[in-house]
Each structure stands twice: as C-alpha cells, then as structure tokens.
Amino acid sequence: MTTGGTPTAGTAAGGTAAGRLSWLLLGVLVLAQIGYPLTGGADRARLTVATVCLGWLLSVSHALLTRGARVAAGLVLVTTGGGLAVEALGVATGVPFGGYAYSGALGPKLVGVPLVIPLAWTWMAWPAWLAAVRLTRPGAGRVALAAVGLAGWDLFLDPQMVAEGYWSWRDPDPALPGVPDVPISNYLGWLVFAVLLMALLGPVAGRAAGLAADRDAPMHALYLWTYAGSLLAHAVFLDLPASAGWGGLAMAVVAVPLAVRLARQRRRSRTGAAAPA
C-alpha cells in the first residue's frame, strides 16, 4: 500500500466481503435518503434516526473490515465519543457552536444530546478522512482537507435539521445570507472541532487509517453521493436554495477534486486494460 492518494494493488472492493457489505449498506442508505422528502412528521424523524444509524454502521464496518479492529475502535473513540463530548459541552455552555437545544424528536437523550447525534459525526468523518487520504499526503494538509470535508457537510445538515425542528438556536445572529436560523459561529465551531477530530484520528487509529486502499470505493461513493444528493434535495425538494448554494460550495472543495481523481484513475485503468500485452 502507498499513501498520498495512490491506489493500492489488490482485490477490488466489489470482490471482497468488505466491499459487498459496504456497497449493500450504502445502497440501503441511499434508498432511505431518497425516502426523506417523501415523508413528514414523526415518520421523517424516525427515518432520520434510521439513516444516521445506517451511516454509522456503514463507516464503522468499513473501517473494521478493511483496516482492522484498532482503526475501527479508534474511529469510534475519536468521532463517536468525541462527538458526544463536544455536543454535551455545546448544549451545556454554547461552546464551540453557540447556544442551542435539541427537541425530543430524535429519540432518547444523554446529557441533553440525542443518542443518535454522535453517530452522525462518525458517519461522515470516515468518508471525509478517506477522501483526504486519497487526495493528499500525510501531514497538516491532509488534516485540513479532511476537516473541511466534514465541516462543509454541516452547511447542508444544520439548515435542514433546524427547518425540521430537530434543534434550534437561541441567537442565530449573525447568520449566512439566506440561512437566517443558524449562526455562523456554528459552522466555525464545526470546522475547529473537525480539525481536532482529524488530527487525532490518525494517531489514535494507527498507521493503517492513513493508507489508501482500492476497497475505499464505497466510502468515496458515499461522500460524492452525500454531496450530490444534498445539493439536489436542498435545491429542488426541501425548498432550501441558500443552503444548497453554501453547502454546494463548501463540500465541493473535497468532492470535486475527489471526483476528478477517481475519474482519471478509472480512465487510466481502462486504458491499461485495453493496451495490448
């Protein structure tokens, strides 16, 4: 295996147990997200919880089956455990996101935080990290890109969840143009905490977490689907055009280079396969 975005030689994702499970879970996740605009009220809340649980299972199982128990445990410790800690701090003190509170729509709470919320950090932290692994070499640049990849998602997530009433902000000013119900401090808090998560993930999870692998294709697909699906849903189905624009710009920092890198890799593979022996 090599780092810095160079694909490894080995079995393709679709031909392994890890790949089959990851693609299956991703397919179910996509179907659940497609169903989101078609539901409402309590059914939509239940579907949201189920989607987050699926996303957590997808990311953790992929980490376990492709890189081993230490990486999976490190991922859960840093992102799920860290997510619970920072959310509890945020609900209690307003640091680092600003003052907010959760409604009861997302199920049982621990220290004021719905139990499903920390799972969402893990769900998107892993594909954001692996996108950065594919695109950059180890170091500060990788941490920064992965953090932007994760924090950019929140420009879709927060406006959508606030619109559903799942949480609310005590003082949403100042806010981004067109997104009046979410303070800018929230996005900055996400970015700061995302940097911390990504800086810890490599050392805690171990060297294997920073190695690129062909079997990461489902996670790359998850990241690109989240970008494209969120952009379409906000712009067309959820009547949130401003968050479509802001989220589209933010996640594009990672999604566009990732899509270009994967397309070039696929083109090279086809060219190599077509070349005469």
N, C-alpha and C positions, 0 to 999 in steps of 0.2 A: 504494500500500500504506500501511497505517497500523499503529501499534503499540498495545500495551495490550490485546490480545485482540480487537480489532475485525477481522472478516473482511474480506479484500480482495475487490474485484471482479475477475473474471477467469474463466478456464476452470476448471471443476470437475475435481477430481483424477481421477475415473474417465474423463474425456475426453481425457487427455493421455498421452503416452508415459511420463512420470514416474509418473503415477498408476497406469497399468496395470501397470508393472513393480513398483511398491511394493505394490499390492494382491496381485499374484501371489506375490511373495516372502513377504508376510505370511500368505497362505493356506498356503503350504508350511511356514512356521514353525509355524503353529498346528497343522497335522497332525503335525509332528514332536513338538511338546509333548504333544499328546494321546496319542501313542505311548509317552511316557516311562513312565507307570505300567504299561504292558503288557509292558515289557522288564525285564531284570535283568542283573547281572554285567557282562561285557565289552561286551555289546550295548548296555546302557544307557549305559555310559561313551562308547562311540562315538557314540551318538545325542546325548548331551550336547554333545560336541565339535561335531558337525554342526549342532546347534541354535544354538550360540553363533556359529559361522561364518556361518550364515544371518542371524542377528540383526545381526551386524556389517555384512554386505553390504547388508542392508535399510536400515540407518540411514545408512551412508556413501553409497550410491547415491541415496537420497532427498535428502540434503544436496547432492550433486553436481548432480542433475537439476533441483532446484527453486531452488537458490541459487548454483550455480556452483562452480568449482574452488577458489577461495580458501576458501570456507566448508567444503567437504569436506576440504581439506588441513588447515585449522585444527582441524576436529573430530578428525581422526586424530592430529595432532600433540599436541593437548592431552589427549585422552581415551585413545587407544591408547598413545601414547608416555608420557604421564603415568601411566597405569595400570601399565605395565611398570616405570617408575621407582619408584613407591610400593610395588609388590609386591616388587620386589627389595630395597628398603630394609626392608620388613616382614619378609621371610624372613631377612635377614641380622641385623637388630637388634631386631626386635619392635616397632619404631616405624612407624606410629602405632596399629597394631591390637592388638598383643600378640604373644606368641611363638607361631608356628605353622609348620607344614611341609606341603608338598604330597606326596601319594603319587605313584606313577608312572602312575595310572590315566588321566590326562587327556592323555597323549602327551608329546612331547619338551619339554624344559625349556631355558630360557636363564636364567642366573644364579639357578637354583633355582626358577624360575617357569614353569609350563606355558605354552607359546606361546599357547594359546587364552585364557588368563585376561585379558590386556589387552584382547582383543577384546570381552569382556563389558562392560567399562566403557563402551566406545563404544556398544554395542548399546542400553543403557538410558539413557545420558546424553543422547542426542539427543532421544528422545521426552519425557524429563523436562524438558529445556530448552524444547522447543516447547509443552509443556503450560503451563509458566510464562509463556511468551511470550503465549499465548492468554489467560491469566488476569490478568496484571499488566502494569504499565507498566515501562519500563526503570528500572534502579536496584537498590538493595540488596534491595528486596523481591522482585524477580524472581530475583536470585541465590539468596536464602534459600529461596524456594519451590522452585526447580529442584533445589537441593541436598537438601532434604527429600524431594522426589520421587524422587531417585536413591537416597539413603541408606535410605529406607523400604523399598525393594526388598530390601535385604540382610537384613531380618528374616524374609523368606521364604527367600532364597538360601542363607545360611550354614547354618542348621539342616538344610536339605535336603541340601546337599553334604557336610556333616560326617557325616550319617547314612549317606551312601553310601560314606564312607571316602575321599573325594577329597582332603581335607585334615583336619588335626587340630590341636588347641590344646594347648600344653604345660601351661598352667594356666588352666582355664576359669572360675575363680572371681574375682570374683562374676559370676553369670550371671542372666539374666532368669528369673523363675518359670516352670517348665515347659520351659525350654530349657537344660539343665544343661551342655551340651558346648560352648557358645560364650560367651566372656566379654563383658561389657558394654563393655569397652574397644574391642572390635572395632567395635561399632555407632557409638561415639563417634568412632573413627578414620575410619570411613566418612563420617560427617557433616562432620568437619573437612576431609577431603580433597575431598569433594563440593563444599563451599563454594569451595575453591581452584579446582577444575576449572571451575565455573560462572562464577566471577569472571574467569577467563582466557579462557573460550570466546568471549565477545562481542568483546573487543579483538583477539584473535588471528584469529578467523574473519572479522571485519569486520561492517559495519553490516547487511548482508543477513541475517546469522544472527539478528538480533533483530526481524525483520519478520514479522508474522503473514501466513499465506497460506492460501487455500482448499485448496491442494494438500497441506496438512499433515494432512488427514483420515486417511491411513493410519497416521501416527505417533500421532495421538490414539487411534486404534483399537488400536494396539499397546500403548500404555500402559494403556488400560482392559482389554484382554484379559489383559495380564500380571497386573493386579490381580485381576480376577475369576477367571481360570484358576488362579492361585496359591492364592487363597483356597479354591477348591473342591478342588484337588488336595491341599493340606495337610490340610484338614478331613475329607476323605472317602477319598481313595485312598492317601495316603502315611502315614497314622497319625501326623500331626504337628499335633495340635489346638492346642497352645500357640503354635507359630509361626504357625498360621493366624490366631489372635487378635492377636498382636503385629504381624504383617505387615499384617493387615487394617486395624488402627487406624492404622499409620504411613502406608501408601500412600493411605489414604482422605483424608488432608489435601490431596492433589492430585487424586486420582481422582474424588472425589465432586463438588467444585466444577467440575471439567472436564466431567463427565457432565451436570451441571445446565446449564452454559453451552452445551454443544453441543445439548442437548435444546431449550433456549429458542431458540437460533439456528434450529434446524430448524423449530420451531413458527412462528417469525416468517416464515421463508421460505415455508412452506406457506400462511400467512395472506395474505402478499403475492401469491403466485401465484394464490390463489383470488379476490382482490379484483377487481371489475370494472374495466375500463380506463376 
